[in-house]
Amino acid sequence: MASRKIVLVTGGNNGIGYEIVKALLESENPYHVLLGSRSLSKAKAAVENLKSEVPDTSNTVEILQVDLTSDESIEKAFEQVKNGHGYLDVLINNAGVSFDPAYLAGKVSLRECFNNAYDVNVAGTHVLTHTFIPLLLASKSHSPSPSTPSSPRLIFVAGLSQITVAAKNYFPTPPQPAGWPKKIEFETIGYRSSKVALNMLMLDWSFKLKEDGVMVWAVGPGFLTTDLGGIREMAVKMGTKHPSAGGRLLRSVVEGERDADVGKLINKDGISPF
């Protein structure tokens, strides 16, 4: 275990998070991956799937139960990593939620739609990062192989927040006729707003940790097929791609391929505007 990079992936039981874990297990570089998940049963099912999909890996995975809406859960997860490993080499803040579809379906109020998204995507992510920073600073910065970078890494998985009307004349909803109320059939404003705030978290942590040698990014994996918001079928119809593309992109950042872009919001093609 001492020769492996310790990587925590929040929301690792499904979607892009699962593919990040899988990509790291497939890597030739040595990793011990902490699969963060709010649900213990879903985490166990994910680990079983990983065993069947990556049966010959020499890398290892460990379940870390953590609920980003609970400070107690975050602290308990911190103690598990502190007592079990004593440090962390990479923290990938991937866990995220969207309540916009639930709002359109009348299941939550507009205020709940925004507050619930910010609670997980911004506040919860910030609290978890703040809690785990001592373990990143305690990273042994060892290099088990020449191709594995040694600097501790903090990565925030961005959404489609960088899309601007000025740049692309595009929003997820079609142009709306004058009048009120508007008939919105597909909405993402609560989620996207929270992801804009997540970009600020990245900038702030990058500034605060610069002298500590911790490398920080926000990474936009692209428009991929996930269960975010419970609208997988609609996402597929909209042309989303397989989430494994996101897993490979995040692995490339972990393995040093985007070190020249540190402190920025990046995607597979380059640097994204805020």
SEDO-941353 format. One record per residue (C-alpha): residue number from 1; x, y, z. Coordinates in nm, 2 decimals, always signed. Example, Ala and Ser with C-alpha at 12.3 -4.5 7.8 and 13.67 -1.06 7.14 Angstrom:
BEGIN
ATOM  1  +1.23  -0.45  +0.78;
ATOM  2  +1.37  -0.11  +0.71;
//
This chain:
BEGIN
ATOM  1  +0.00  +0.00  +0.00;
ATOM  2  +0.28  +0.24  +0.08;
ATOM  3  +0.40  +0.24  -0.28;
ATOM  4  +0.05  +0.34  -0.42;
ATOM  5  -0.09  +0.68  -0.47;
ATOM  6  -0.39  +0.73  -0.24;
ATOM  7  -0.68  +0.88  -0.44;
ATOM  8  -1.02  +0.98  -0.31;
ATOM  9  -1.31  +1.00  -0.56;
ATOM  10  -1.64  +1.13  -0.42;
ATOM  11  -1.95  +1.00  -0.59;
ATOM  12  -1.75  +0.71  -0.71;
ATOM  13  -2.03  +0.45  -0.72;
ATOM  14  -2.19  +0.57  -1.05;
ATOM  15  -2.16  +0.78  -1.36;
ATOM  16  -1.84  +0.98  -1.42;
ATOM  17  -1.71  +0.90  -1.07;
ATOM  18  -1.74  +0.53  -1.13;
ATOM  19  -1.55  +0.57  -1.46;
ATOM  20  -1.28  +0.77  -1.28;
ATOM  21  -1.23  +0.49  -1.04;
ATOM  22  -1.23  +0.23  -1.32;
ATOM  23  -0.98  +0.43  -1.52;
ATOM  24  -0.74  +0.45  -1.23;
ATOM  25  -0.77  +0.07  -1.17;
ATOM  26  -0.69  +0.02  -1.53;
ATOM  27  -0.38  +0.24  -1.51;
ATOM  28  -0.03  +0.09  -1.52;
ATOM  29  +0.06  +0.33  -1.24;
ATOM  30  +0.00  +0.21  -0.88;
ATOM  31  -0.31  +0.34  -0.71;
ATOM  32  -0.52  +0.27  -0.40;
ATOM  33  -0.86  +0.43  -0.48;
ATOM  34  -1.10  +0.54  -0.21;
ATOM  35  -1.45  +0.51  -0.36;
ATOM  36  -1.66  +0.77  -0.19;
ATOM  37  -2.03  +0.71  -0.18;
ATOM  38  -2.33  +0.82  +0.03;
ATOM  39  -2.49  +0.48  +0.00;
ATOM  40  -2.29  +0.18  +0.13;
ATOM  41  -2.50  -0.07  -0.07;
ATOM  42  -2.44  +0.12  -0.39;
ATOM  43  -2.07  +0.13  -0.32;
ATOM  44  -2.05  -0.24  -0.26;
ATOM  45  -2.24  -0.30  -0.59;
ATOM  46  -2.00  -0.07  -0.77;
ATOM  47  -1.69  -0.25  -0.63;
ATOM  48  -1.84  -0.59  -0.75;
ATOM  49  -1.89  -0.44  -1.09;
ATOM  50  -1.53  -0.31  -1.10;
ATOM  51  -1.40  -0.65  -1.01;
ATOM  52  -1.57  -0.80  -1.31;
ATOM  53  -1.48  -0.51  -1.54;
ATOM  54  -1.11  -0.48  -1.43;
ATOM  55  -1.04  -0.84  -1.31;
ATOM  56  -0.66  -0.83  -1.36;
ATOM  57  -0.58  -0.50  -1.20;
ATOM  58  -0.30  -0.49  -0.94;
ATOM  59  -0.45  -0.16  -0.81;
ATOM  60  -0.69  -0.16  -0.52;
ATOM  61  -1.02  +0.00  -0.42;
ATOM  62  -1.16  +0.07  -0.08;
ATOM  63  -1.51  +0.20  +0.01;
ATOM  64  -1.54  +0.53  +0.19;
ATOM  65  -1.89  +0.61  +0.30;
ATOM  66  -1.95  +0.98  +0.30;
ATOM  67  -2.26  +1.21  +0.28;
ATOM  68  -2.17  +1.56  +0.17;
ATOM  69  -2.48  +1.71  +0.34;
ATOM  70  -2.35  +1.58  +0.68;
ATOM  71  -2.06  +1.73  +0.86;
ATOM  72  -2.06  +1.43  +1.09;
ATOM  73  -2.03  +1.19  +0.79;
ATOM  74  -1.75  +1.40  +0.64;
ATOM  75  -1.56  +1.39  +0.97;
ATOM  76  -1.61  +1.02  +1.01;
ATOM  77  -1.47  +0.96  +0.66;
ATOM  78  -1.17  +1.18  +0.74;
ATOM  79  -1.09  +0.98  +1.04;
ATOM  80  -1.11  +0.66  +0.84;
ATOM  81  -0.86  +0.79  +0.59;
ATOM  82  -0.64  +0.95  +0.86;
ATOM  83  -0.63  +0.63  +1.07;
ATOM  84  -0.60  +0.40  +0.78;
ATOM  85  -0.35  +0.58  +0.56;
ATOM  86  -0.24  +0.90  +0.73;
ATOM  87  -0.24  +1.10  +0.41;
ATOM  88  -0.40  +1.16  +0.07;
ATOM  89  -0.23  +1.22  -0.26;
ATOM  90  -0.53  +1.32  -0.48;
ATOM  91  -0.87  +1.44  -0.39;
ATOM  92  -1.12  +1.44  -0.68;
ATOM  93  -1.44  +1.62  -0.59;
ATOM  94  -1.68  +1.45  -0.83;
ATOM  95  -2.00  +1.41  -0.63;
ATOM  96  -2.28  +1.63  -0.76;
ATOM  97  -2.66  +1.65  -0.78;
ATOM  98  -2.93  +1.83  -0.98;
ATOM  99  -3.28  +1.89  -0.86;
ATOM  100  -3.40  +2.09  -1.17;
ATOM  101  -3.59  +1.79  -1.31;
ATOM  102  -3.75  +1.73  -0.97;
ATOM  103  -3.86  +2.10  -0.97;
ATOM  104  -4.02  +2.07  -1.31;
ATOM  105  -4.20  +1.76  -1.20;
ATOM  106  -4.34  +1.94  -0.89;
ATOM  107  -4.15  +1.73  -0.64;
ATOM  108  -3.95  +2.01  -0.49;
ATOM  109  -3.99  +2.39  -0.47;
ATOM  110  -3.78  +2.63  -0.66;
ATOM  111  -3.60  +2.73  -0.35;
ATOM  112  -3.54  +2.36  -0.26;
ATOM  113  -3.41  +2.30  -0.61;
ATOM  114  -3.14  +2.56  -0.56;
ATOM  115  -3.06  +2.51  -0.19;
ATOM  116  -3.03  +2.13  -0.23;
ATOM  117  -2.79  +2.16  -0.53;
ATOM  118  -2.57  +2.42  -0.35;
ATOM  119  -2.57  +2.21  -0.03;
ATOM  120  -2.40  +1.92  -0.21;
ATOM  121  -2.22  +2.08  -0.51;
ATOM  122  -2.08  +2.38  -0.33;
ATOM  123  -2.12  +2.38  +0.05;
ATOM  124  -2.07  +2.00  +0.09;
ATOM  125  -1.78  +1.99  -0.15;
ATOM  126  -1.61  +2.29  +0.03;
ATOM  127  -1.66  +2.14  +0.37;
ATOM  128  -1.52  +1.80  +0.26;
ATOM  129  -1.22  +1.97  +0.10;
ATOM  130  -1.16  +2.19  +0.40;
ATOM  131  -1.17  +1.88  +0.62;
ATOM  132  -0.94  +1.67  +0.41;
ATOM  133  -0.67  +1.94  +0.33;
ATOM  134  -0.45  +1.83  +0.62;
ATOM  135  -0.43  +1.48  +0.46;
ATOM  136  -0.33  +1.63  +0.12;
ATOM  137  -0.06  +1.84  +0.30;
ATOM  138  +0.06  +1.52  +0.46;
ATOM  139  +0.10  +1.35  +0.12;
ATOM  140  +0.43  +1.17  +0.12;
ATOM  141  +0.47  +1.30  -0.24;
ATOM  142  +0.64  +0.97  -0.32;
ATOM  143  +0.69  +0.86  -0.68;
ATOM  144  +0.62  +0.49  -0.71;
ATOM  145  +0.69  +0.51  -1.08;
ATOM  146  +0.87  +0.76  -1.30;
ATOM  147  +0.55  +0.85  -1.48;
ATOM  148  +0.35  +0.93  -1.16;
ATOM  149  +0.37  +1.30  -1.06;
ATOM  150  +0.46  +1.37  -0.70;
ATOM  151  +0.27  +1.69  -0.62;
ATOM  152  -0.06  +1.65  -0.42;
ATOM  153  -0.36  +1.72  -0.64;
ATOM  154  -0.70  +1.87  -0.58;
ATOM  155  -0.95  +1.84  -0.86;
ATOM  156  -1.31  +1.97  -0.89;
ATOM  157  -1.53  +1.81  -1.15;
ATOM  158  -1.70  +2.09  -1.33;
ATOM  159  -2.03  +2.09  -1.51;
ATOM  160  -2.14  +2.28  -1.82;
ATOM  161  -2.12  +2.61  -1.63;
ATOM  162  -1.88  +2.76  -1.88;
ATOM  163  -2.14  +2.78  -2.16;
ATOM  164  -2.23  +3.15  -2.22;
ATOM  165  -2.48  +3.31  -2.45;
ATOM  166  -2.22  +3.56  -2.57;
ATOM  167  -1.98  +3.28  -2.67;
ATOM  168  -2.22  +3.02  -2.81;
ATOM  169  -2.56  +3.18  -2.83;
ATOM  170  -2.68  +2.86  -2.65;
ATOM  171  -2.87  +2.75  -2.35;
ATOM  172  -3.00  +2.40  -2.27;
ATOM  173  -3.35  +2.54  -2.33;
ATOM  174  -3.48  +2.66  -2.67;
ATOM  175  -3.56  +3.03  -2.72;
ATOM  176  -3.87  +3.13  -2.53;
ATOM  177  -4.16  +3.34  -2.67;
ATOM  178  -4.26  +3.65  -2.49;
ATOM  179  -4.51  +3.63  -2.20;
ATOM  180  -4.54  +3.45  -1.87;
ATOM  181  -4.53  +3.18  -1.75;
ATOM  182  -4.26  +3.02  -1.97;
ATOM  183  -4.31  +2.66  -2.07;
ATOM  184  -3.97  +2.50  -1.98;
ATOM  185  -3.95  +2.13  -2.06;
ATOM  186  -3.58  +2.09  -1.97;
ATOM  187  -3.41  +2.29  -1.70;
ATOM  188  -3.06  +2.30  -1.55;
ATOM  189  -3.03  +2.65  -1.40;
ATOM  190  -3.00  +2.54  -1.04;
ATOM  191  -2.73  +2.28  -1.12;
ATOM  192  -2.54  +2.51  -1.36;
ATOM  193  -2.55  +2.80  -1.11;
ATOM  194  -2.40  +2.57  -0.84;
ATOM  195  -2.13  +2.46  -1.08;
ATOM  196  -2.03  +2.83  -1.15;
ATOM  197  -1.99  +2.86  -0.77;
ATOM  198  -1.77  +2.54  -0.78;
ATOM  199  -1.54  +2.72  -1.03;
ATOM  200  -1.49  +2.99  -0.77;
ATOM  201  -1.40  +2.72  -0.51;
ATOM  202  -1.13  +2.59  -0.74;
ATOM  203  -0.98  +2.94  -0.79;
ATOM  204  -0.99  +3.01  -0.41;
ATOM  205  -0.83  +2.68  -0.32;
ATOM  206  -0.57  +2.72  -0.59;
ATOM  207  -0.47  +3.06  -0.44;
ATOM  208  -0.47  +2.93  -0.08;
ATOM  209  -0.27  +2.62  -0.15;
ATOM  210  -0.01  +2.76  -0.40;
ATOM  211  +0.27  +2.79  -0.15;
ATOM  212  +0.19  +2.44  -0.02;
ATOM  213  +0.27  +2.29  -0.36;
ATOM  214  -0.08  +2.15  -0.41;
ATOM  215  -0.19  +2.15  -0.77;
ATOM  216  -0.56  +2.25  -0.83;
ATOM  217  -0.79  +2.23  -1.13;
ATOM  218  -1.15  +2.23  -1.23;
ATOM  219  -1.21  +1.97  -1.50;
ATOM  220  -1.51  +1.97  -1.73;
ATOM  221  -1.56  +1.61  -1.85;
ATOM  222  -1.81  +1.71  -2.12;
ATOM  223  -2.18  +1.63  -2.19;
ATOM  224  -2.18  +1.27  -2.08;
ATOM  225  -2.45  +1.01  -2.00;
ATOM  226  -2.51  +0.98  -1.63;
ATOM  227  -2.80  +0.95  -1.39;
ATOM  228  -2.77  +1.31  -1.28;
ATOM  229  -3.12  +1.44  -1.21;
ATOM  230  -3.27  +1.11  -1.30;
ATOM  231  -3.30  +1.19  -1.67;
ATOM  232  -3.06  +0.94  -1.83;
ATOM  233  -3.30  +0.86  -2.12;
ATOM  234  -3.34  +1.22  -2.20;
ATOM  235  -2.97  +1.28  -2.18;
ATOM  236  -2.91  +0.99  -2.43;
ATOM  237  -3.15  +1.15  -2.67;
ATOM  238  -2.97  +1.48  -2.64;
ATOM  239  -2.65  +1.31  -2.77;
ATOM  240  -2.45  +1.26  -2.46;
ATOM  241  -2.13  +1.04  -2.48;
ATOM  242  -2.02  +0.75  -2.26;
ATOM  243  -1.89  +0.86  -1.92;
ATOM  244  -1.57  +0.66  -1.97;
ATOM  245  -1.44  +0.96  -2.17;
ATOM  246  -1.47  +1.16  -1.85;
ATOM  247  -1.29  +0.89  -1.65;
ATOM  248  -1.00  +0.89  -1.89;
ATOM  249  -0.97  +1.27  -1.89;
ATOM  250  -0.96  +1.29  -1.51;
ATOM  251  -0.70  +1.01  -1.50;
ATOM  252  -0.48  +1.22  -1.74;
ATOM  253  -0.49  +1.51  -1.50;
ATOM  254  -0.40  +1.28  -1.21;
ATOM  255  -0.11  +1.15  -1.41;
ATOM  256  +0.04  +1.48  -1.50;
ATOM  257  -0.07  +1.53  -1.86;
ATOM  258  -0.24  +1.87  -1.79;
ATOM  259  +0.02  +2.01  -1.54;
ATOM  260  +0.07  +2.31  -1.77;
ATOM  261  -0.29  +2.41  -1.72;
ATOM  262  -0.29  +2.41  -1.34;
ATOM  263  -0.52  +2.66  -1.17;
ATOM  264  -0.76  +2.66  -1.47;
ATOM  265  -1.09  +2.52  -1.58;
ATOM  266  -1.00  +2.27  -1.84;
ATOM  267  -1.16  +2.02  -2.08;
ATOM  268  -1.04  +1.76  -2.33;
ATOM  269  -0.97  +2.02  -2.59;
ATOM  270  -0.79  +2.28  -2.38;
ATOM  271  -0.89  +2.56  -2.14;
ATOM  272  -1.26  +2.66  -2.09;
ATOM  273  -1.37  +3.02  -2.03;
ATOM  274  -1.55  +3.09  -1.70;
//
